[in-house]
Amino acid sequence: MQNQATPDSVLPASFKVSHADRVIDQDSGARKIDLVRYYARVGKLMLVHLRGRPVSLVRAPAGVGGELFFQRHADTATMPGVRELDPGLDPEHAAMLEVASVQGLLSAAQWNVVEFHTQNALASAYGTPNRLVFDLDPGEGVAWPAMREAAMLLRAFLTELGLPAWLKTSGGKGLHVVVPIRPQYEWDTVKAFSQAIVVHMAQQIPARFVVQSGPANRVGKIFIDYLRNGRGATTVCAWSARTRSGLGISVPLAWDELDELKAGDQWTLSNVHSRLDVGNAPWAGYARSARGIDGAMKKLGFSPPA
């Protein structure tokens, strides 16, 4: 993956930010202009993760704590650099979106978009996902060391199945483990396979993992969210900010960094500049590592749905 951030956060001279000094996070004091400048600076790093994927946009006109608008469709005339994808990909709905350039990031941020979420398939092969995402979501009472251990346990099992595993912070409470796969199976099969992996983990280590997602089911345990692997489901993109106190950032990590990681929102809008020189380097080789899942399905005893 590329490892180049824009050297500074200077916006194009022609780009105007309305209500630039409006505070969007009361806890940190971050302003709208700070977020727009961040996306200018991180744009080249982020496009590696955005390019070619349908994207959903989380708008926060009132900032953190205000009403949020999760949008898969929008009027791209107001957002240069955000383009509509082929309507045939999702024929019963309006065309999905792709952020195609740094200009698209900036125009979306000007439109009060804070978060960028991507789907698990490229638009060019939308019927066959090319990644799995496992979101480690801690329930009440789960201490951070348990989260680190959970990520390692999941990685160990994926390795046993012959699958690569890549790590990033969620920018919130959890961690994301991402598995690049060859795009050969349809959505339903990929989602069912990801569910089977999670069921196995919960059966083998029931004191640590749970399959059901409700808060009451997760007290003291970790829900490995496989639901993000369904058609139309999304996961926050690497380098995206989050609409949470402090504006946490989802950051790619190397596995040998996990022991020193303190939280899923360790990097925020105020300190992520310290990470930009590292950039996407921890995910070097991500695309080349993609594997077919036939062997993993066989090892797990999983049969694709008829």
C-alpha angles and dihedrals in degrees: 000000000000117000105198126119124188104268094233141007098247110141122221110274091239094052114100124194117205118216088006095171096048109126110237098179117037094193096058099024091234115165131210091253090056091057093046091050090049091055090048089054098044097036099106092049092048097047089065087067097037103044115114096358127114107249135203120207126217110207121197107184091170094042129232110354094023130102115298128212117205107200130185091172131042144156101273091193087081093048115054110201093032110098137189117246125222106298088218090074089072104012098178093059141045116284117286121237139243127195098223103176146012086263087061091055091050096046090048091050089049086054087057096260110154103167131047118198126188135202125234097248133062116242089238090064102019097158094061118052118220099202144037121218125202114190113201103212116185122218125217112300098021110136120217096248087061089055092054091049091048091054090051092048091051091047091050092053093046089050089051088055090051095250127134118236128203126189137218137160116252094222086237132056100316151045132251123219111197125197118195111213136178111264100245108116130061125248098265093054094047092048092047090050092050089050090052090054091052093046089053092051092049092048093049097044106022093161090063109029136047132190099205117081106211118113092240090057093051103054105136091355140088124243111212099210109218093163089091087075096070126104110280094011118128143201127206110267122245110268093020118134119233128228093240135108108293093016097255119210128223104233131187113240139192114235092240088062093060096087091060096044112113103187146349089255096044089129118055137170089273098053107022090098086079089063102046095087088059089047116151095343093110088063097050107141094024096130094042091053095065114127137190112251100220093098093046092050090051093050090050093047091240122154118198114245113267 
